[in-house]
Every structure is written in structure tokens, then in C-alpha cells.
Amino acid sequence: MKTEHLPILYLVPTPIGNLADITLRALDILKKVDVILAEDTRTTAVLLKHYEIQKPLQSFHIFNEHRTLQSLITRLKNGEVMAMVSDAGTPGISDPGFLLVRECLKENLPIECLPGATALIPALVKSGFPTDRFVFEGFLPHKKGRQTLLNQIAEEERTVILYESPHRLVKLLEQCHKLMGATRLISVSRELTKLFEETKTGSIEEVWHYFQQKEVKGEIVVVIHGKEN
């Protein structure tokens, strides 16, 4: 690990639900940095309190990242050591982080990204679908470009992984049913690593009807089997 006096940005994955899913190295770094950049300081404070870590927190999220970017770069140039975390999982994966990483690279500032928690890989492996080739699309756009992207996914031969909000899941399954047919296989995981973790795998029609009958809660990962020739 780098010595403490060298400026560096650490990208530190945090648990996606179960607080035990954090590496010893991640905890060590969070204890040593000068400041922790957090998507939501309240969420990160819960994690830090659990592990008895006391470090300054600064908000860094989609609504202020452009505004705070240059001041963070200046502080790094002046020798600060920073860790960036998201609310859950790996920073930069459907979460803030890309802009700061890109700017650090432009300025030749060192970056280290730790391995760790992310929701898409457990959902992919649990689906039982092919894992040798897959595509991650993150969150689909709500309106503009959504239909075009879904049309492309319908023709994709590789396994496709999506993130979706609970209140939009049933609508997504309906759209998949219309575009991909009733028998295409799909797997929906929610609340991964948490107490009420659930994965439902089957045909699009089966999974669609299943989630129509219940209140959908939690973080959602959708895995779609590739189109077969």
C-alpha cells in the first residue's frame, strides 16, 4: 500500500447489504485516509460507526460532482489522501466516480481501485445463465432511448445484466415479454446479501406474473438470457 503522505485516490467498494461483506484492506484504507468522499454521508456513517472508524466525510454525488471536482483535484495535488465510496458496491458502477477518476488520470494523480462487492456478479452467477460472455447495461433510461436499447437487448446473444428500481420492475418485465416473447429466460434478484434476499428465475412470462402478485421492494438486478439462434 502507498505510504500515507503520498496523494492518492482510493476507490473502495462497500457492502451491498450485509455489513460483513467488506475486505480487511478496505477497512485499513478507510482508517488511514484524510477524507472519505461519500455518495450519501448518512449511509456511509452507518458503516463507519459499525467498524468504529472516525474520519471526515464529504458528500460527492451526481448532483454536486461537477461543482466539487476541481477543488478535490487541487486538494489531491496538495497531498491529501482520499477514499471514494458509494452507498453500496463499487464506486463508478452506476454510481458517481467516473468524472473524478478521469480527471485524476488527466492530472497524473495516482488511483487504486480495490476489489470488492458489486451486485451484478452474484446475480449473474445465481441465474445459471452463460457467464463466459455478458453485457452490463446498468440502469436503462426512463424515456428517451429506452425502447431503442430494449430492442437491441432483445437481439443480444450474450447474457444481459440490468439494474432496475422496484417500482419499474413489472413494467420492464412487461416490455421484455412483448419484445422477447414469453419463453425467453430471465432472472430477477433483489435484496442481495440481505435478510430477505430473493432470486426468481424462469421464463419471462413466469417471472412477470410472479412479480405482478406481490409488492416489489429492494435493489433489483435483472439478468436476461441471450437470444438463441
Phi, psi and omega in degrees: 000150179294151176289157191294333187277353179274134178293135180197149173252121175260132172261113191245112175294143177238161184304145177271000179182299181279118185296345179283347183274060175223144184278158176297323179295320178299316178297319180299317180291318179299332178283337189256341184288166178279325183208151177245121176274123188233140177298314174224111185298332179292319179294314180293327179298326178297315179296314181296319178297320180300323182257013175055048177251128179241106180218150177298138178248141174228136180291134174214102186217180188299336184271345181231003187295323178294321185288327186259355188304307186293325179294325177292320177298318178299317180295321176297318178298330180276003171109005180287150175251124186237149169241139175245131178230156170254180179298326181199136178088203186268127178303141178094344177265097185057026178217164178303152178149324185303313184299315182292320177299313181299319181291322176299319179295320178299324184266007180058035176269137185290145180226140169230132176248119180280148171285153179169202190297140169202144189283333190291325184289312175303320180295319178298311183295320181291338182292331185079006179276163181305133182247359182288332177217123179212162182236133176252121182255355181064216177276130175289150174298148182289322185229279186299122177088352183296311183297319179299316181293319178296324176297321178292319179297323180299331181263356184290130180272344176273160174296137182244135179242132180231154164257146178212149176279151184300324183283352179250359186297311183299320177297318178299316180296324176297317179295320178296320179300317182291319186272328189248350179092168187286333191261352177301137183280143180213152180225129180242120176249139177223152177055040180304135180073357182264176185301319184256034177305138181212138171231127178243119183236137179171198175291158178303319181297316180298312184290322177299309181295325180299312184280345172292335186269002184217162175280125184267127179228161172091177178284138188241134170237128181248128179241124184246126179296141178295155179293134181264140180287000000 
